[in-house]
Amino acid sequence: MTDAEKMGATAKSARKAWGEKVSSSARQRDALFTSISGEEVDLLYTPEDIAELDYERDLGFPGEFPYTRGVRSNMYRGRLWTMRQFSGFGTPEDSNRRNKFLLDHGQTGLSVAFDLPTIMGYDSDHERAEGEVGVCGVAIDSLRDMETLFDGIPLDKVSTSMTINAPAAVLLAMYICVGEKQGVPSEALRGTLQNDLLKEYIAQKTWIFPPKPSMRIITDIMTYCAEHVPQWNTISISGYHIREAGSTALQELAFTLADGFAYVEAGIAAGMDVDTFAPRLSHFFNSHLDFFEEVAKFRAARRIWATDMREKYGAKDPRSWLMRFHTQTAGCSLTAQQPFNNVVRTALEGLAAVMGGTQSLHTNSMDETLALPSEGAVHVALRTQQVIAFESGVPNVIDPLGGSYYVEALTNKMEEGCREYFDQIEKLGGVIAAIEKGFFQREIARAAFTYQREVEEKKRIIVGVNDYIDEGEEIKIDLLKIGPEVEQRQKKVLSDVKSSRDDTAVAAALAGLRAAAEGTDNLMPYFVDCCRVYATEGEMIGVLREVFGEYREPPIYW
Amino acid sequence: MADRIRVLVAKPGLDGHDRGAKVVASALRDAGMEVVYTGLHQTPEMIVNAAIQEDVDVVALSILSGAHMTMFPRVLKLLEEAGTDDIVVTGGGVIPADDMEELIKMGVDRLFGPGSDTREIAAYMREAVAAKRG
């Protein structure tokens, strides 16, 4: 036995003795001591829990492989995270005003929420759009609406994140056309499309086409952007919605990374060199309330992505290895009861995201369990980020929890659990096959139900909901409401557009799109052609519905 | 057969948020009810047809997209047109308190907001169905 081993053995027996003493003599509260995801955690972590940790191999330095500690060499001393509040409601005029309000109050990037008809590829005058126009995001039917949405906002000065999936190509094409009108070339545009269809089938459920044509549209966007919109993040590989649907932290991590690697494989299969598109893939995670579990999740995510991109997919460009991500605090952690408590929850979650090294952050507003956020609530949410950034001192030091026995052990455990899920998914035949078999959907539904049970049995306390209840509480909070006049105004603009455009040009552009969809051409230039002549989103997606068909999910619950 | 409560859990409109609907469906099943889950993206017509075909006692709509003031009245009207008056219409989701009041005036039986206990939902359904069956 070497001296070091002897010392290790001594420490091990000392810890064992301590553990026995505690469990035999100390009284324990009657409570659940697991993470919010239901993972067992120990009472104490010691060097023994990370005995195998190799600093160079497993952690390294910030800005260097495997990026566990962060993707930038000086992290927040170089640049703070982008404070990006997701916003969009009503008409394009309404959202334009909200965006200008946020920019005036120190927000540094835009993030556009679209209404459900836009997300599902229906124009505002479609029968399925009734009651939904402008309600949970802004309504966009044609380039005209997009021009209004970005009126007075120079596209070469802001970066814009668009939360759009199935019709992502159409919205990007419109954005390119707005740039053209402002004199900004597509090469100068910066922003992000969510464009992550796999997580739609898994969790968020706003799909249009079946998986195969969806993957084709996505690879078309990746190829087109590599050449024409090089600063654009083509996919935001999203765990957010997976978590909101009820997954555990580990499931969020594993399913998101599996989706990400599926896109990488699709890009390679489409004939692209991995380094031409991988640097433009970004990620989007949830930050929930279990502080250390979240920080470990972010750190593990970076390490797994870097390792597999280099070792498995052969990426040579370091920019392909580093995982940049946006974070949003957990909407599902907020409560309708005692809504002011949500400010505190959001602050904790925002802090976890910053400790985890996020590149941008959305903090939820306290009233979001009841309606779209009001201006006052959004204001507090943005201020919460500014307090973290400028008052807490946290951004001074990179990865401040690195080296914590607990956080390192959790990070390792996250990675192991993630790799076990990868094996299961592979055995099922890959991500798309696993979706078709309902694997992810069942795993998530089971986790959601387990959590709900624990809350109802009061194994988990939610302050204000199942304990510390304010009897007779009346929730008085100013809510933002979208009236039916939004739908009327939107329909009017749409009919004005339709009566003033060149119908022959529209028909020709749509015919071009159809032919391209039936063949193998990249669809992006055809979308741009259609948008330029004011073809509507519903018309473009309508053509593709006819060519590609629509996806139907088998209705399963656990 | 007469004892067993049949519930249609439905997701109207374009909203894809199905966590609540699935949790409630699982909980009602565990509470001994027969549950039919429609799946996503249902029109009011599809929901009412399913309710009649499946001969359910309860229609429970889950709406988190803000379209509740369109969807609930539409389902109520279609049920009325179909001549059914023995089906309890209930639901939940992200619905502000004053909208809930208005919907209840229109004939929705009871609505559940975020943080509701599924055992309470099951108990309520038993009572409401017993009242309808008389």
Interface residues (C-beta under 8 A of the other chain):
Chain A: L116 P117 I119 M120 Y122 R128 A129 E130 G131 E132 V135 C136 E200 Q204 K205 T206 E244 A245 G246 C332 T335 A336 Q337 T369 L370 A371 L372 A445 A448 F449 Q452 E456 I462 V465 N466 I475 L479 K481 I482 E553 P554 P555 I556 Y557 W558
Chain B: G13 L14 D15 G16 H17 D18 R19 A21 K22 V23 A25 S26 A27 V35 Y37 T38 G39 L40 H41 T43 S65 G66 A67 M69 T70 M71 V94 P96 A97 G113 P114 G115 D117 T118 R119
